[in-house]
Amino acid sequence: MVTATASITSISPLRACAGGRITLHGHGFDPDLLAEVSVGGEPARVSFATSERVIVTVPSDLEGGPAAVRIGGDDAQARDA
């Protein structure tokens, strides 16, 4: 989950293939609750989470190109990755 003040400050790497991992850097993430993360509107599997970093696997159902990244029920901050 995400707190009211959660924010994604960066995503790395900016390009990743389906099945690859991306790291969301920011603040306000709740590491005690498994964050809901989506990439391009598809659920992404969370493999690691702290209050400042979440690592997810890029879903296999994505088409190529930029994809919005969202964390929690509301966007902490949508970014193209």
ZIZIJO-V39925 format. One record per residue. N is the residue number from 1. RES is the residue in one letter. PHI is phi in whole degrees, -180 to 180 (none if undefined). BURIAL is + if it has 16 or more other ideal C-beta (glycine too) atoms within 10 Angstrom, else -. Layout:
BEGIN
n | res | phi | burial
N | RES | PHI | BURIAL
N | RES | PHI | BURIAL
END
This chain:
BEGIN
n | res | phi | burial
1 | M | none | -
2 | V | -129 | +
3 | T | -80 | -
4 | A | -62 | -
5 | T | -105 | -
6 | A | -67 | +
7 | S | -152 | -
8 | I | -89 | +
9 | T | -99 | -
10 | S | -161 | -
11 | I | -131 | +
12 | S | -142 | -
13 | P | -70 | -
14 | L | -77 | -
15 | R | -129 | -
16 | A | -152 | +
17 | C | -88 | -
18 | A | -53 | -
19 | G | 89 | -
20 | G | -80 | -
21 | R | -108 | -
22 | I | -126 | +
23 | T | -114 | -
24 | L | -98 | +
25 | H | -104 | -
26 | G | 172 | +
27 | H | -153 | -
28 | G | 89 | +
29 | F | -74 | +
30 | D | -99 | -
31 | P | -71 | -
32 | D | -80 | -
33 | L | -116 | -
34 | L | -64 | -
35 | A | -68 | +
36 | E | -90 | -
37 | V | -125 | +
38 | S | -128 | +
39 | V | -124 | +
40 | G | 61 | +
41 | G | 84 | -
42 | E | -103 | -
43 | P | -61 | -
44 | A | -114 | +
45 | R | -77 | -
46 | V | -85 | +
47 | S | -108 | -
48 | F | -159 | -
49 | A | -149 | +
50 | T | -131 | -
51 | S | -70 | -
52 | E | -123 | -
53 | R | -152 | -
54 | V | -133 | +
55 | I | -109 | +
56 | V | -130 | +
57 | T | -95 | +
58 | V | -66 | +
59 | P | -62 | +
60 | S | -81 | -
61 | D | -86 | -
62 | L | -84 | +
63 | E | -89 | -
64 | G | -68 | -
65 | G | 107 | -
66 | P | -62 | -
67 | A | -141 | +
68 | A | -70 | -
69 | V | -113 | +
70 | R | -127 | +
71 | I | -130 | +
72 | G | 83 | +
73 | G | -62 | -
74 | D | -108 | -
75 | D | -69 | +
76 | A | -70 | +
77 | Q | -171 | -
78 | A | -83 | -
79 | R | -136 | +
80 | D | -89 | -
81 | A | -123 | +
END
